[in-house]
């Protein structure tokens, strides 16, 4: 599923270091910043695990050790309890 199917006027922009305005010694460097007309801005972090090089995303979600899951609703998402 594409993000465009779930958002209005979605845009992904490249990102550099983002500092917390209240705690400027804390920062992050996500791969991108996502904005749309229907939600608050979010960050994009892209991963390309070597262990998944020969499998589809859906196949990977069936592996309990993999960082993605398919909860109810059928949208692939990051496991909240993944270390």
HELIX and SHEET records of a PDB file:
HELIX    1   1 UNK A    3  UNK A    5  5                                   3    
HELIX    2   2 UNK A   50  UNK A   52  5                                   3    
HELIX    3   3 UNK A   57  UNK A   61  1                                   5    
SHEET    1   A 3 UNK A  11  UNK A  14  0                                        
SHEET    2   A 3 UNK A  32  UNK A  35 -1                                        
SHEET    3   A 3 UNK A  42  UNK A  44 -1                                        
SHEET    1   B 2 UNK A  18  UNK A  19  0                                        
SHEET    2   B 2 UNK A  27  UNK A  28 -1                                        
SHEET    1   C 2 UNK A  68  UNK A  70  0                                        
SHEET    2   C 2 UNK A  76  UNK A  78 -1                                        
END                                                                             
